[in-house]
Amino acid sequence: MTVQPAGVPAITLQFERAQDGPLVDALIERAFGPGRYAKASERVREFATFAPEMSVCAWSGDRLLGCARMWHVRVGGQPVMFLGPFAVELGERNAGFGARLVARACEAAQAAGQSHVVLVGDEPYFSRVGFAGAPGGAVILPGPVDQRRVLVRALKADAGELSGLIEPA
Ligand SMILES: CC(C)(COP(=O)(O)OP(=O)(O)OC[C@H]1O[C@@H](n2cnc3c(N)ncnc32)[C@H](O)[C@@H]1OP(=O)(O)O)[C@@H](O)C(=O)NCCC(=O)NCCS
């Protein structure tokens, strides 16, 4: 779909296709550099199941401007989605593309009947797009992480609170 609010350049949000993989990987590499492999969220992605049907790419013509990948995992046995990597090309930031990528990915997860999206990220940014800290370190990652960065967004009114270890779906 093409989205064009007043005053913002047109972008097309599209679910990730197999052929997009190399461009998405290159964008993530530019945004995070090699240090990203040390992140706790990378440990999760090593065992998580990629969900291209909920992973979103932002395009301007054939130019990839941003991406938000989604993964199937379980928390305390409950199926949930894990979001990341999430990046917007330097030079295209602060135009709302990031917020729209997250919103679209969460919308797709909600439409698929998912109850929660979990991620590791900066609360000041993600609180703007519906995420909040998992209470009391309830969601446990398979490695060291600043627990204040473990954030959850509920996708259903009766979703309940998540609790437990993040494990493979
Ligand atoms: C984070 C990122 C995807 C946001 O993309 P974006 O398209 O610029 O996001 P939006 O336009 O929706 O939001 C921009 C706003 O968020 C703020 N913001 C960006 N990163 C932030 C952060 N880490 N913490 C707090 N606020 C942040 C910007 O200052 C801007 O604020 P303003 O609206 O008051 O001017 C982009 O900055 C990026 O790719 N960063 C490098 C990779 C990264 O850190 N990814 C997230 C890992 S969890």
The ligand as a Gaussian input file, in Angstrom:
#p B3LYP/6-31G(d) Opt

LIG

0 1
 C       15.270000       4.104000      15.497000
 C       14.953000       4.444000      14.043000
 C       14.524000       3.183000      13.276000
 C       13.811000       5.461000      14.025000
 O       13.447000       5.712000      12.679000
 P       12.744000       7.098000      12.255000
 O       12.116000       6.896000      10.924000
 O       13.690000       8.218000      12.398000
 O       11.635000       7.210000      13.401000
 P       10.423000       8.205000      13.504000
 O       10.508000       9.224000      12.385000
 O        9.216000       7.417000      13.665000
 O       10.713000       8.935000      14.893000
 C       11.690000       9.922000      14.996000
 C       11.659000      10.502000      16.394000
 O       12.128000       9.509000      17.336000
 C       13.263000      10.020000      18.007000
 N       14.180000       8.913000      18.256000
 C       14.872000       8.191000      17.357000
 N       15.608000       7.255000      17.974000
 C       15.349000       7.391000      19.293000
 C       15.824000       6.724000      20.443000
 N       16.682000       5.713000      20.360000
 N       15.340000       7.105000      21.649000
 C       14.464000       8.129000      21.740000
 N       13.982000       8.797000      20.683000
 C       14.440000       8.433000      19.476000
 C       13.842000      11.062000      17.066000
 O       14.623000      11.989000      17.767000
 C       12.575000      11.704000      16.527000
 O       12.036000      12.560000      17.488000
 P       11.072000      13.802000      17.072000
 O        9.878000      13.203000      16.391000
 O       10.721000      14.390000      18.391000
 O       11.887000      14.649000      16.179000
 C       16.190000       5.082000      13.342000
 O       16.634000       6.178000      14.127000
 C       17.341000       4.106000      13.146000
 O       17.369000       3.374000      12.157000
 N       18.291000       4.084000      14.088000
 C       19.440000       3.179000      14.006000
 C       19.025000       1.757000      14.285000
 C       18.305000       1.625000      15.618000
 O       18.730000       2.172000      16.629000
 N       17.198000       0.864000      15.592000
 C       16.384000       0.608000      16.770000
 C       16.986000      -0.503000      17.544000
 S       15.997000      -0.973000      18.867000

